Amino acid sequence: MNKSQHRIAIVGATMLGSELAKIFIEDEAMAVEFVGFFDDRQRVSEDGFSVDVSKLAGDTEQLIKLAKSGNIDVVYIALPLRAELRIKNIVEQLGDSTASVHFVPDLFIFELLSASLNNIKGIPVISIYDSPFYGIDGAMKRIFDIVFSSVVLILIAIPLLIIGIAVKSTSPGPVLFKQRRYGFRGEEIIVWKFRSMTVMEDSNNVVQAKKNDARVTKLGGFLRRTSLDELPQFFNVLQGRMSVVGPRPHAVAHNEFYRGQVKGYMLRHKVKPGITGLAQINGFRGETDSLDKMEGRIQNDLNYIRNWSLSLYIKIIFLTIFKGFTGAKAY
């Protein structure tokens, strides 16, 4: 073994431990020697995952002896959270060694959203559900929203005027349709759109637009297919109600229905809603006439929140220009 390599052991032949070991073994750049699994259990199995105990490197007693003698440099404890007494005992005994000790909590039992490790005056706290837009990230995203929306509104000022006149002259009713939707933290916001229907639904029973929907005006059909009806939402971004990129806001009535149907639905409100989003560029745009389609949209929304970065934000804007504004499902 190269002297610069760390000798690593994992306590707990668990599914999580197996995934961790796979990383150590396959990633040569980490320059570590994986000594093996150590576990006291006679039968190691969980959720269809099992380990042949004869292939274990030893039990925890042997692990502690190796650590105390300096033959193991780093120990990762990957035992289930319910094994707190065993974990405490192992950690205390490893305190009599020079090995570095890390606990790997099995947080995959939760639907993690922007998870992070923090502390409150020395007390460790693991965030399960949180927004990624606090501090510098939130400020940076807000600045980008304001600059981008301001530039877009300057560029589309004349088209906005033309569309507004066309809406007013082709059908009776206001130019803008204003609807209550859920925003950041589930608070109600008013979202603006160019009116594309003969009705102004904003009650506890809002019917999604369907193919050949009689409520959609001729001009409205074109505006909806090309997403031109969404352009006034750049004003919503400047107001701070929305972001350029984020989960699309749904009518309040739809929120109340789907929050009881789709797991993790309300977690999409941990960030501001957007004019476009990951779901839109991945084909989940327009009518959601089945639960599967809504579940797909929500999974894309949550993936955006989990993996947010400025580069992803810019990528979604770029791809929206080419494939996010139009779609066969937009009625």
C-alpha positions in Angstrom: 0.0 0.0 0.0 1.1 3.5 -0.8 1.9 5.3 2.4 -0.1 8.3 1.3 -3.2 6.2 1.1 -5.7 6.1 3.9 -6.9 2.7 5.1 -10.7 2.9 5.4 -13.2 0.7 7.2 -16.9 0.8 7.2 -19.0 -0.3 10.2 -22.3 -1.7 9.1 -22.7 -3.9 6.0 -25.8 -1.9 5.0 -27.1 -0.8 1.7 -25.8 2.7 2.4 -22.4 1.3 3.5 -22.3 -0.8 0.2 -22.8 2.4 -1.9 -20.1 4.2 0.1 -17.7 1.2 -0.4 -18.4 1.2 -4.1 -17.3 4.9 -4.3 -14.0 4.1 -2.5 -13.3 1.1 -4.7 -14.1 2.6 -8.0 -12.8 6.1 -7.6 -9.0 5.7 -7.9 -8.5 9.5 -7.5 -9.5 9.2 -3.9 -6.3 7.2 -3.2 -7.7 5.1 -0.4 -7.4 1.4 0.5 -10.8 -0.1 1.5 -10.1 -2.6 4.3 -13.6 -4.0 4.4 -16.9 -4.1 6.3 -17.1 -4.7 10.0 -20.4 -5.9 11.6 -21.6 -7.8 14.6 -24.9 -9.0 13.1 -25.2 -12.7 12.2 -27.6 -12.0 9.4 -27.1 -8.8 7.4 -30.1 -8.0 5.1 -32.4 -5.1 4.5 -35.0 -4.4 1.8 -33.8 -7.2 -0.5 -30.1 -6.2 0.1 -28.0 -8.9 1.9 -24.3 -9.5 2.6 -22.5 -12.8 3.1 -21.2 -12.5 6.7 -18.4 -14.8 5.9 -17.0 -12.1 3.6 -16.9 -9.5 6.4 -13.5 -8.2 7.5 -14.5 -8.8 11.1 -16.8 -7.6 13.9 -16.6 -4.3 15.7 -14.3 -5.6 18.3 -11.8 -6.5 15.7 -12.3 -3.1 14.1 -11.5 -1.3 17.3 -8.3 -3.4 17.8 -7.1 -2.5 14.3 -7.9 1.1 14.9 -6.1 1.2 18.2 -3.0 -0.5 16.7 -2.9 2.1 13.9 -3.9 -0.2 11.1 -7.0 1.7 10.2 -6.9 5.4 9.5 -10.6 6.3 8.8 -13.8 4.7 10.0 -17.2 5.3 8.5 -20.2 4.2 10.6 -23.1 3.3 8.3 -25.4 1.7 10.8 -29.2 2.4 10.9 -30.3 5.4 12.9 -32.2 3.1 15.2 -28.9 1.6 16.4 -28.0 4.7 18.4 -26.7 2.7 21.5 -24.4 0.6 19.3 -23.2 3.7 17.5 -22.5 5.5 20.8 -20.5 2.5 22.1 -18.4 2.2 19.0 -17.6 5.9 18.9 -16.6 5.9 22.5 -14.2 3.0 22.0 -12.7 4.6 18.9 -12.0 7.6 21.0 -9.0 5.6 22.3 -7.4 5.5 18.8 -6.1 8.0 16.3 -8.5 7.0 13.6 -10.8 9.6 12.1 -14.4 8.7 12.7 -17.4 9.7 10.5 -21.1 8.9 10.9 -23.0 8.4 7.7 -26.7 8.9 8.6 -29.2 7.0 6.4 -31.1 10.1 5.3 -32.3 8.4 2.1 -35.3 7.2 4.2 -36.4 10.9 3.8 -37.3 12.8 0.7 -34.3 15.1 1.0 -34.7 18.7 -0.3 -31.6 20.9 -0.3 -30.2 18.9 2.7 -27.3 20.4 4.6 -25.5 20.0 8.0 -25.6 23.0 10.3 -25.2 23.6 14.0 -27.0 25.8 16.5 -24.5 26.8 19.2 -22.7 23.4 18.9 -25.8 21.3 18.5 -25.7 19.5 15.0 -28.7 20.0 12.9 -29.4 18.2 9.6 -31.8 20.0 7.2 -34.2 17.7 5.5 -36.5 20.1 3.7 -35.1 23.6 3.1 -34.8 26.3 0.4 -31.4 26.6 -1.4 -31.9 30.4 -1.8 -30.7 31.8 1.5 -27.7 34.0 1.9 -25.4 34.7 -1.1 -27.2 32.2 -3.4 -30.6 33.9 -2.8 -29.1 37.4 -3.4 -27.3 36.3 -6.5 -30.4 34.7 -8.0 -32.5 37.8 -7.2 -30.0 40.1 -8.9 -30.0 37.9 -12.0 -33.8 37.9 -12.0 -34.0 41.6 -11.9 -31.3 42.3 -14.5 -32.6 39.6 -16.9 -36.3 40.6 -16.6 -35.5 44.3 -17.0 -33.6 43.6 -20.2 -36.3 41.3 -21.6 -39.1 43.8 -20.8 -37.2 46.6 -22.7 -36.7 44.3 -25.7 -40.4 43.1 -25.8 -42.0 46.5 -24.9 -43.5 46.9 -28.4 -44.6 43.3 -28.8 -46.4 43.6 -25.4 -48.2 46.7 -26.6 -49.2 44.9 -29.9 -50.5 41.8 -28.1 -52.4 43.9 -25.6 -54.2 45.8 -28.3 -54.9 42.5 -30.2 -56.4 40.9 -27.0 -58.6 43.9 -26.4 -59.8 44.2 -30.0 -60.6 40.6 -30.7 -62.7 39.6 -27.7 -64.6 41.4 -24.8 -62.9 41.6 -21.5 -59.7 43.0 -19.9 -56.2 42.6 -21.5 -54.7 40.9 -18.5 -56.0 37.9 -16.6 -55.0 37.9 -13.0 -55.2 34.7 -11.0 -54.4 33.7 -7.4 -51.7 31.1 -7.2 -49.3 29.8 -4.6 -45.9 31.4 -4.4 -42.9 31.1 -2.1 -43.7 29.4 1.2 -47.2 28.6 -0.1 -48.3 32.3 0.2 -51.0 33.4 -2.2 -49.7 35.7 -5.0 -51.4 37.3 -8.0 -50.0 36.1 -11.3 -50.5 38.1 -14.6 -51.1 36.7 -18.0 -52.5 38.0 -21.3 -56.2 37.0 -21.3 -56.6 34.0 -23.6 -60.1 32.8 -22.7 -63.6 34.1 -22.6 -63.8 33.3 -18.9 -61.8 34.6 -15.9 -61.8 31.6 -13.6 -60.3 32.1 -10.2 -62.4 30.2 -7.8 -62.3 26.9 -5.9 -63.1 25.1 -9.1 -60.7 26.0 -12.0 -60.9 23.7 -15.0 -57.6 23.1 -16.9 -57.6 24.1 -20.6 -58.0 21.0 -22.8 -57.6 20.4 -26.5 -60.2 22.2 -28.6 -61.4 24.0 -25.4 -64.3 26.3 -26.3 -63.3 28.8 -23.7 -60.0 29.6 -25.5 -60.3 32.5 -28.0 -58.7 32.2 -31.5 -55.9 34.6 -30.5 -55.7 33.0 -27.1 -55.0 29.6 -28.6 -52.0 31.1 -30.5 -50.8 32.9 -27.4 -51.0 29.8 -25.2 -49.2 27.5 -27.8 -46.3 30.0 -28.1 -46.4 31.0 -24.3 -46.7 34.6 -25.3 -49.6 34.8 -22.8 -46.9 34.4 -20.1 -44.9 37.5 -21.0 -46.5 39.8 -18.4 -45.1 37.6 -15.7 -41.7 39.3 -16.2 -43.4 42.2 -14.3 -44.3 39.6 -11.5 -40.5 38.8 -11.4 -39.6 42.5 -10.9 -42.3 42.7 -8.1 -40.6 39.8 -6.4 -43.5 37.4 -6.6 -41.8 35.1 -9.1 -38.5 34.1 -10.5 -37.5 33.7 -14.1 -36.8 30.0 -13.4 -38.7 27.8 -10.9 -41.7 25.5 -10.6 -44.6 26.8 -12.6 -47.3 28.3 -10.3 -50.6 26.5 -10.3 -54.1 27.9 -9.6 -54.9 27.7 -5.9 -57.7 25.2 -6.6 -55.3 22.9 -8.4 -52.8 23.1 -5.5 -55.4 22.1 -3.0 -56.3 19.1 -5.1 -52.9 17.8 -6.0 -51.2 18.3 -2.6 -53.3 15.3 -1.4 -52.5 13.3 -4.5 -48.8 13.7 -5.2 -46.1 13.0 -2.6 -44.0 16.1 -1.8 -46.2 18.3 -3.9 -46.0 21.3 -1.5 -42.2 21.2 -1.4 -42.1 22.9 -4.8 -43.1 26.0 -2.9 -39.7 26.1 -1.0 -38.7 28.5 -3.9 -40.4 31.2 -5.9 -42.4 30.0 -8.8 -40.9 30.6 -12.3 -41.9 31.6 -15.8 -40.1 28.5 -17.0 -38.5 25.5 -15.3 -36.9 22.1 -15.5 -40.3 20.5 -16.0 -41.1 22.7 -19.0 -37.9 21.9 -20.9 -38.3 18.2 -20.2 -41.8 18.0 -21.8 -44.1 18.4 -18.7 -45.8 21.5 -20.1 -49.5 22.2 -20.6 -52.4 20.0 -19.6 -51.8 17.4 -16.9 -54.8 15.1 -17.6 -53.3 12.2 -15.6 -51.7 11.9 -12.2 -48.6 10.4 -13.8 -48.0 13.7 -15.7 -48.4 15.8 -12.6 -46.0 13.5 -10.7 -43.5 13.8 -13.5 -43.8 17.6 -13.3 -43.3 17.6 -9.5 -40.3 15.3 -9.7 -38.7 17.7 -12.2 -39.5 20.7 -9.9 -37.9 19.0 -6.9 -34.9 17.9 -8.9 -34.4 21.6 -9.8 -34.5 22.6 -6.2 -32.1 19.8 -5.1 -29.6 20.5 -7.8 -29.9 24.3 -8.2 -26.9 26.2 -9.4 -26.5 29.4 -11.5 -25.3 27.3 -14.4 -28.5 25.1 -14.3 -30.5 28.3 -14.0 -28.9 29.7 -17.2 -29.1 26.4 -19.0 -32.9 26.2 -18.4 -33.4 29.7 -19.8 -31.3 28.8 -22.8 -33.2 25.6 -23.5 -36.5 27.3 -23.0 -35.8 29.6 -25.9 -35.5 26.5 -28.2 -38.0 24.1 -26.8 -39.8 25.4 -23.8 -42.0 28.0 -25.3 -44.0 25.8 -27.6 -45.4 22.3 -27.3 -48.2 20.0 -28.5 -49.6 19.8 -25.0 -50.2 23.5 -24.6 -53.9 24.3 -25.1 
